[in-house]
Amino acid sequence: MSVIGTCSHFVCGEVHQWPQCSANEKGYLLFSHQKSGSIWVGSRKREGKIKLRNMRVEAMSPDLSRSSEIEMEEITDSDHLDQILLHAHHNSQPILIDWMATWCRKCIYLKPKLEKLAAEFHKKIKFYYVDVNKVPQTLVKRGNISKMPTIQLWKDGEMKAEVIGGHKAWLVTEEVREMIQKFV
């Protein structure tokens, strides 16, 4: 019998994850890794197999009912923002806007992390983004944007809080999570 799942282990204080692993009836684990190929791990040293300690194997069945990321919708102009704010006001739902630029490295790195947050809070808040180079400057002025990335939470048609994300993405993500929890 084989078990397929996600495996992780500790090597030199680091956690390594391999999305593809299987265990066979002899107790051997096969890890598939894109860069290094396959690694056999077993309990029998005499057969010349690699033995790793602190091994953890988890059988996984993916939760297909919930996406791990939700793609943020783009805001293209002031009229589009007005429609979004009106819809959010009618639904009593706040929105989050990521003001970013395609040339901004931190903005590009942060966007997928915000999309994971969007999946986490998908029923409570809707996530949008504005590429400041693609929209009229009146929209950028309306958001009072001077630095990027700037993440703003809007509720009842007005901006309530913002995080200016010039630091590490995981810190920005935590600050955004706290901001959302404060207003939701």
N, C-alpha and C positions, 0 to 999 in steps of 0.2 A: 504494500500500500504506500502511496506517495502522498505527501502533504505539500501543498504549494502555498506560499505566503510571503510575508516580508520578514527579513532577518536583519538583526543588528548585533554588533558586538563591540567590545571595547578593546582598542589596541593603542597602547601608549597614551592613555587618557582621553582618546577621541572616540566618538561614536561613529561607526561606519554603517551605512544603511545600504542594503541591496534589495531592490524591489522584486527581483526574481530569485527565488530559492526553492529547493524541493528536498524532501527527505525520503530516502528509500527504506526498505524493510530491514536492511543491515544497520541502520542507524547513522548513515552517512548523509551529510547535507551538501548540496551543490549550490553554490552561489554563482549567479551570472552577473558579471559586471561588464559594462560596455568597453571600458578602456583596458582592463587587465584580463579579460576573458573569464574563464570559469575557475573556481577554486573548490577543491574537495575538502571537506572537513569531516573527520571521523574519529572514532574512539579507539581505533587499533593502530598503534604506532608501528607495529612490526610490518604492516603492509606499506609503510612509507608514505602514508597520507599525512597531511598537515593537521595538527591538533591545536585548536584555539580554546582558551578558557573564557569563562564568563559569557557563554553563548546564550542568546535568547532567540527563540523562534516563535513567531506568532502566526497562527493561521488567520487569514484575512478573507472576509467577504466584503467587497466594496459596497458602500452605501450609495446606491444609484439614485435614491430618492432625493438626495441633496447634493448640489454641485459644490465643489471646493472653491470655485471662483465664479464670480458673476461679472461679466464685462460691463464696464461703466459706459453710460450713454454720453455722447458728445453734445455739448451746447454750442450752437453755431452763431447765434446773434442775440440781441437784446429781446426781440419779440419771442424767440424760442425760450429764453429764460423767463419771461413774463408768463408764458403758457405753463411752464413747469411749476413756477411758484404758485400760480392760481390753482392748478391741479393739486399740488401738495397741501395748500391751505384748505381746500374742500375736503380732502381726506385726513386732515389733521395729522399730517406726516411730515417730519422734517426732511430736508435734503442735505447732502454733502456734496460740495463742489471742489474738485481738485484743479486749481489753476496751475497749468504747466506749460512747458515748451518742449518741442522735439529736440532742440539743441542742448537742453539741460540734462546732464547725466544723472543727477539725483532724482529728477522728475521721472525719467524713464525707469530707473531702478525702483522707485517707490510705487509706481502704478500697479504692478501685479500684487504687491502687498495690500494695497487698498482694495483691489478686486477680491482678495481673500476675505478682507473685512466685510465687503459687500455681501458675500455669501453668508457670513456669520450673522449679520444684522438685516438680512434681505426682507424680512416682514416688517421691520420697524423703521427703516430709513432707506431712501433711494440715493444711489451714488451717481454723480455726473463728473465730467471733466471738461475743461476749456483749454484748448491750445491757443495761447495768447497771440501767436503769430498768424493764426487763420481767421481770427474774428476782428470785427471793427474795434478800434481803440475805445469807443464809447462804452462798450461792454467791459473792457478791462478797467476803465476809470470807475464804472459803476461798482465794480467789486473792490475798488480801492487797492489794487494790486501793485506792489512795488518790488517784491522778491518772489522767487520761485524755488521750489514749489510752495504754494500757499493752499492750505486746505481749510475751507470754511463750512460751517454748519449754518444753514438758513432755516428759520422757522417763522411761520405766520408772515411771510413775505419780506422778512428782513434778516440780515446777518446777525447771528447771536454770538458766535465764537469762531476763533480761527487758530490754526497752528501753522507757523512758518517753518517749513521743513528743511533747513539748511544743514542739519546734523544727520546722524546715522539713521537709516531707514527703520530699524527696529524700534528706536526711541520715538521716532515720529509716529509709527504705527501705534505704539502704546499711548501716546498723547492723544491721538485721534480717537482711540477706543475709549479713553476716559472722557473726552469731550462728548462723544455720542451717548455714553451712559448717563452723563449729567443732564442731557436734554431729552432723552427718550424715556 
